[in-house]
């Protein structure tokens, strides 16, 4: 018994010594409380002083929080600064930080004084109104979590060294707060025969879009994003929000709404944002964003090891909720249901996960989304067969995937569009 106790004592001393040594190497020290209990503290950060009044504000706290210097997130800026893409492969959950929300503008970001900005509602109404931002904030506020996506959100010319951010990073998700458009339309008294409205922005391009009556009840005029005022590049001080419809219709820097009984046929819905399809025809006002998904891990530039891998990604649809996401680990030969991560909201990004035991051999992993309308995300071949290659560059939502190479490199599975 005595030998056993001595052996145990020696082991404890050795362990304590090792802890002190490791803590010292990590920039920490072992201390004791008054009762003799060991505690570990850091020497790399200041201790709270006995008299906090002697600490300056700069030492104690900052007015605006910052990310850790060890965490780097950046949007990828494209097309001479007129657009940027969200780093989808770096984010967690479904809410996009406001400063990482993708942006797309046609003539720069206007500088608007919120105290002088007004929204005019006129046309086929009983009582035209001119509203300040403060006026809008007096109406009942509502909040909604939903995605916004550019209808041209696909890097068709991507090579295998491409990240999810560059493939389809022109989609982001926020909690938006504002007033329902229907509330304002009741206030002005829309004529019974009215069926369209024109939304006009304050930017140098004076971007305008015709919005059909069937989506008015879901539309919002928003002034806040993720708890703060909308960022300038995302529409400050107010923007139109049409959940589930192409981002171009959610007009930013909104200054005018004109109610009418027909579409206005503006540049952004005739020469732009109209898709040529088979037979020399065109699709116009194809506003709904179809179901889509992308695997965000593993993806380029990840390097993985043989064994269990948790495949992760996001799926979304402008038609409603995502009810199922399937993953293939054999280049589409077979499909398995992935686990959807709560919350699962309509017209919102939904995270999915799927465990895969990789044998180390080359394979391709894919994902496809299915929404509550029954729509299934198509392959590239199906899109071309139905619409023709001429429908590019808008509303293309093909199944995408990644090649896992022996050795662990993960590369984008490139595709030709004909």
C-alpha positions in Angstrom: 0.0 0.0 0.0 2.8 2.3 0.9 4.6 1.8 -2.4 1.3 2.4 -4.3 0.7 5.7 -2.5 4.3 6.9 -3.2 4.0 5.9 -6.8 0.7 7.9 -7.1 2.3 10.9 -5.3 5.3 10.9 -7.7 2.9 10.7 -10.7 0.9 13.7 -9.4 4.1 15.7 -8.9 5.2 14.9 -12.4 1.8 15.9 -13.8 1.8 19.2 -11.9 5.3 20.0 -13.2 4.3 19.2 -16.7 1.3 21.5 -16.4 3.4 24.3 -15.2 5.8 23.8 -18.0 3.1 23.7 -20.7 1.4 26.7 -19.2 4.5 28.7 -19.2 5.2 27.8 -22.9 1.7 28.9 -23.7 2.0 32.3 -22.0 0.1 31.3 -18.8 1.0 30.7 -15.2 -0.4 28.4 -12.5 -1.6 30.3 -9.4 -3.4 29.2 -6.2 -6.5 30.5 -4.4 -6.5 31.2 -0.7 -7.8 27.6 -0.2 -4.8 26.2 -2.2 -6.8 25.4 -5.4 -4.7 25.7 -8.6 -6.0 28.1 -11.2 -4.6 29.0 -14.6 -4.4 32.6 -15.7 -3.0 34.3 -18.8 0.0 36.6 -18.9 -0.9 37.8 -22.4 -3.8 40.0 -21.4 -4.1 42.7 -18.7 -5.8 41.8 -15.3 -8.8 43.8 -14.1 -7.4 46.4 -11.7 -8.6 46.8 -8.2 -9.7 50.3 -9.1 -11.4 50.3 -12.5 -11.7 54.1 -12.4 -8.0 54.4 -13.2 -8.4 52.6 -16.5 -9.0 54.7 -19.6 -11.9 53.9 -22.0 -9.4 52.9 -24.7 -7.9 50.3 -22.4 -11.2 49.0 -21.0 -13.5 48.9 -24.1 -14.0 50.2 -27.6 -17.1 51.9 -28.9 -17.2 49.6 -31.9 -16.4 45.9 -31.7 -13.8 44.4 -34.1 -13.2 40.9 -35.4 -10.2 39.0 -34.0 -7.0 39.7 -35.9 -6.9 35.9 -36.4 -10.1 35.9 -38.4 -10.2 37.3 -41.9 -13.3 37.7 -44.0 -13.5 39.5 -47.3 -15.9 40.0 -50.1 -14.5 39.3 -53.6 -14.8 42.4 -55.7 -15.6 41.9 -59.4 -16.4 43.9 -62.6 -14.5 47.1 -61.9 -16.0 47.5 -58.4 -19.7 47.2 -59.4 -20.3 44.0 -57.5 -18.9 41.9 -54.7 -19.4 38.3 -53.5 -20.1 36.9 -50.0 -17.5 34.4 -48.6 -20.1 31.6 -48.3 -17.4 29.0 -47.5 -16.2 30.9 -44.4 -19.5 31.6 -42.7 -21.5 29.7 -40.1 -25.3 29.6 -39.6 -27.4 31.4 -42.1 -27.2 35.1 -41.3 -24.6 37.1 -43.3 -22.8 39.9 -41.4 -23.9 43.2 -42.9 -20.4 44.1 -44.0 -20.1 40.9 -45.9 -23.5 41.0 -47.8 -22.9 40.9 -51.5 -23.5 44.0 -53.5 -24.4 44.9 -57.0 -24.9 48.4 -58.4 -25.0 49.9 -61.8 -23.6 53.4 -61.3 -21.9 53.5 -57.9 -23.3 54.0 -54.4 -25.0 57.3 -53.7 -24.4 59.4 -50.6 -27.9 60.2 -49.2 -28.8 62.4 -46.3 -31.4 60.4 -44.4 -32.9 63.7 -43.0 -33.6 64.9 -46.6 -34.6 61.7 -48.3 -38.3 61.1 -49.2 -40.3 58.3 -50.7 -43.1 59.5 -53.1 -46.1 57.2 -53.8 -48.3 58.4 -56.6 -50.0 57.3 -59.8 -53.3 55.3 -59.7 -54.0 56.2 -56.0 -56.6 58.3 -54.2 -54.1 60.2 -52.0 -50.5 60.5 -53.1 -48.0 60.7 -50.3 -44.5 62.0 -49.7 -42.9 60.2 -46.7 -39.6 60.8 -44.8 -37.7 57.9 -43.3 -39.0 59.0 -39.9 -42.5 58.9 -41.3 -42.0 55.3 -42.4 -40.7 54.4 -38.9 -44.0 55.5 -37.4 -45.9 52.7 -39.2 -46.0 49.2 -37.6 -42.6 47.6 -38.0 -42.1 44.0 -39.2 -39.0 41.9 -39.5 -38.2 39.0 -41.8 -35.2 36.8 -42.4 -34.8 36.0 -46.1 -32.1 35.8 -48.8 -31.4 38.2 -51.6 -29.8 36.8 -54.8 -28.7 38.4 -58.0 -30.4 36.6 -61.0 -26.9 36.4 -62.7 -25.4 34.5 -59.7 -23.3 31.9 -61.4 -19.6 32.0 -62.4 -20.0 30.1 -65.7 -16.3 30.4 -66.7 -14.9 29.2 -63.3 -11.9 26.9 -63.3 -11.2 24.2 -60.8 -9.4 26.5 -58.5 -12.6 28.4 -57.6 -14.2 28.9 -54.2 -18.0 28.8 -53.4 -17.7 32.5 -53.0 -16.8 33.0 -56.6 -19.2 30.4 -57.9 -22.4 31.8 -56.5 -21.5 34.3 -53.8 -24.0 36.9 -55.0 -26.5 35.7 -52.4 -26.7 36.7 -48.8 -29.2 36.5 -46.0 -30.2 39.1 -43.4 -32.9 40.0 -40.9 -34.7 42.9 -42.6 -36.9 45.4 -40.7 -39.3 47.9 -42.1 -42.9 48.4 -43.0 -45.1 46.2 -45.3 -45.7 47.7 -48.7 -49.4 46.7 -48.4 -49.7 49.0 -45.3 -48.5 52.0 -47.4 -50.7 51.1 -50.4 -53.7 51.0 -48.1 -52.8 54.5 -46.8 -52.7 56.0 -50.3 -55.8 54.0 -51.6 -54.8 52.1 -54.7 -57.3 52.1 -57.6 -59.1 48.7 -58.2 -57.7 48.5 -61.7 -54.1 49.0 -60.7 -51.9 45.9 -61.3 -48.3 47.1 -61.5 -46.0 49.6 -59.7 -42.7 51.2 -60.7 -40.0 51.2 -58.1 -37.3 53.8 -58.7 -33.9 54.3 -57.0 -31.9 57.4 -56.3 -28.6 56.1 -57.8 -27.0 57.7 -60.8 -28.4 54.9 -63.0 -31.9 55.7 -61.7 -32.6 52.0 -61.7 -36.3 51.2 -62.1 -38.3 48.0 -62.1 -41.9 47.1 -62.7 -43.4 45.0 -59.8 -46.6 42.9 -60.5 -49.5 43.0 -58.1 -49.3 39.3 -57.2 -46.2 39.9 -55.0 -47.2 43.2 -53.4 -48.5 41.5 -50.2 -45.1 40.1 -49.4 -43.1 43.2 -50.3 -41.5 45.5 -47.7 -40.0 48.9 -47.5 -37.0 48.2 -45.2 -34.7 50.6 -43.4 -32.8 48.2 -41.1 -30.6 45.1 -41.7 -29.4 42.8 -38.9 -30.4 45.3 -36.2 -28.8 48.4 -37.7 -29.5 50.9 -40.4 -29.0 49.4 -43.9 -25.5 49.8 -45.2 -25.0 52.3 -48.0 -24.1 49.7 -50.6 -27.3 47.8 -49.7 -29.7 50.7 -50.1 -29.4 53.2 -47.3 -31.6 54.7 -46.1 -34.5 52.6 -47.6 -34.9 49.9 -50.1 -37.7 47.7 -51.5 -37.5 44.1 -50.5 -39.2 41.4 -52.5 -38.5 38.1 -50.7 -37.7 35.2 -53.0 -37.5 37.3 -56.2 -34.5 38.4 -58.2 -32.3 40.9 -56.4 -32.7 43.5 -59.1 -36.4 43.9 -58.2 -35.5 44.8 -54.6 -34.7 48.4 -55.7 -32.1 50.1 -53.5 -32.1 53.8 -52.4 -35.8 53.8 -53.1 -37.3 57.3 -53.8 -40.4 56.7 -55.8 -43.3 54.3 -56.3 -45.7 54.9 -59.2 -48.9 52.7 -59.3 -50.2 51.8 -62.8 -52.3 49.2 -64.7 -49.4 48.0 -66.9 -45.6 47.3 -66.7 -43.3 50.3 -67.5 -40.9 48.3 -69.8 -37.8 49.9 -68.3 -34.2 49.2 -69.4 -33.8 46.7 -66.5 -36.6 44.5 -67.8 -36.2 44.7 -71.5 -32.6 44.9 -72.7 -31.5 43.6 -69.3 -32.8 40.9 -67.0 -34.7 39.3 -69.9 -33.6 35.8 -71.0 -33.5 34.5 -74.5 -34.8 30.9 -74.8 -35.4 28.3 -77.5 -37.1 29.3 -80.7 -36.0 32.9 -80.6 -38.4 33.6 -77.7 -37.7 35.5 -74.5 -38.6 35.1 -70.8 -39.6 38.4 -69.2 -40.5 39.2 -65.6 -39.2 35.7 -64.6 -38.7 37.1 -61.1 -38.8 34.0 -58.9 -35.4 32.6 -57.9 -35.5 28.8 -58.3 -34.2 26.3 -55.7 -30.5 26.0 -55.4 -27.7 24.6 -53.2 -24.0 24.6 -52.9 -21.6 22.5 -50.8 -19.4 24.9 -48.8 -17.3 22.2 -47.1 -15.2 20.5 -48.4 -14.5 22.9 -51.2 -11.5 24.6 -52.8 -9.0 25.4 -51.2 -9.7 22.8 -48.5 -7.5 19.7 -48.2 -9.1 16.7 -46.6 -8.0 13.3 -45.2 -9.3 9.8 -45.8 -12.1 8.9 -43.3 -15.2 10.6 -42.1 -16.0 14.0 -43.5 -19.0 16.1 -42.7 -20.2 17.6 -45.9 -21.8 21.0 -45.3 -23.6 23.6 -47.4 -26.6 25.8 -47.9 -29.8 25.5 -49.9 -32.5 28.1 -50.7 -35.5 28.7 -52.9 -37.7 31.7 -53.8 -40.7 29.4 -54.0 -40.8 28.7 -50.2 -39.2 26.4 -47.7 -36.5 23.9 -48.5 -38.0 20.5 -47.6 -35.1 18.3 -48.6 -31.5 18.5 -49.7 -29.8 15.5 -51.2 -26.0 14.7 -51.5 -24.2 12.4 -53.9 -20.8 11.2 -53.2 -20.4 9.2 -56.4 -20.9 11.9 -59.1 -24.6 11.6 -59.2 -25.0 7.8 -59.5 -26.8 7.7 -56.2 -28.3 10.3 -53.8 -28.8 10.4 -50.0 -30.9 12.8 -47.9 -28.8 15.3 -45.9 -29.8 16.6 -42.5 -31.4 20.0 -42.6 -30.3 22.4 -39.8 -32.9 24.6 -38.0 -34.2 27.1 -38.5 -35.9 26.2 -41.8 -37.7 29.3 -43.0 -39.5 30.1 -46.3 -37.4 31.9 -48.9 -34.3 31.6 -46.7 -30.9 30.0 -46.7 -31.1 26.6 -45.0 -27.9 24.7 -43.8 -27.5 21.0 -44.5 -25.0 18.4 -43.3 -24.1 14.9 -44.4 -21.6 12.4 -43.0 -19.4 10.7 -45.7 -16.7 8.1 -45.1 -14.2 8.8 -47.8 -12.0 5.9 -48.9 -9.3 8.2 -50.3 -10.1 7.5 -54.0 -11.1 10.2 -56.5 -14.8 11.0 -56.5 -17.2 13.9 -57.1 -19.6 15.2 -54.4 -22.8 17.0 -55.4 -25.8 18.6 -53.8 -29.3 19.3 -55.0 -32.2 21.2 -53.3 -35.9 20.4 -53.3 -38.4 23.0 -52.2 -42.0 22.7 -50.9 -43.5 23.3 -54.3 -41.8 20.0 -55.4 -39.2 21.8 -57.6 -35.9 19.9 -57.9 -32.7 21.7 -58.6 -31.7 20.6 -62.2 -28.5 19.6 -63.8 -26.7 21.8 -66.3 -27.8 19.5 -69.1 -31.4 19.8 -68.1 -31.3 23.6 -68.1 -29.8 23.7 -71.5 -32.3 21.2 -72.9 -35.3 23.1 -71.6 -34.1 26.7 -72.2 -31.2 26.5 -74.6 -27.7 27.9 -74.0 -29.0 31.4 -74.9 -30.8 31.8 -71.5 -27.4 32.5 -70.0 -26.6 34.7 -68.0 -29.8 34.9 -65.9 -31.6 32.4 -63.6 -29.1 29.5 -64.0 -29.2 27.3 -60.9 -27.4 24.0 -61.9 -26.3 21.3 -59.6 -22.6 22.0 -58.7 -20.0 19.9 -57.1 -16.4 19.2 -56.0 -13.8 16.7 -57.0 -12.0 15.0 -54.2 -8.5 14.0 -55.5 -6.3 11.3 -54.0 -4.1 13.1 -51.5 -7.0 15.3 -50.3 -7.1 18.2 -52.7 -10.6 19.5 -53.3 -11.3 21.2 -56.7 -14.4 22.7 -58.3 -16.0 20.4 -60.9 -16.0 22.6 -64.0 -18.8 22.5 -66.6 -19.1 23.6 -70.1 -22.2 25.7 -71.2 -21.9 25.1 -74.9 
